[in-house]
């Protein structure tokens, strides 16, 4: 299991909320940050999650793939943000 998904599940984030978070990520990465902050993760766990993503951004792609979502949407959103 992807460590991002595992960390969310360990902190009692439902499968539905995990899917919602990653669906939001594929549509609007900035909005995903808001969704993430609303999950009620303890600050230390949120920092741990962010550190994992910063150290290994490929984890996001793996999580999106694991959930059966389209990672190309993340790339498209990222390109729009950079413009």
Secondary structure, 3 states (H helix, E strand, C coil): CCHHHHHHHHCCCCHHHHHHHHHHHHHCHHHHHHHHHCCCCCHHHHHHHHHHHHHCCHHHHHHHHHCCCCHHHHHHHHHHHHC
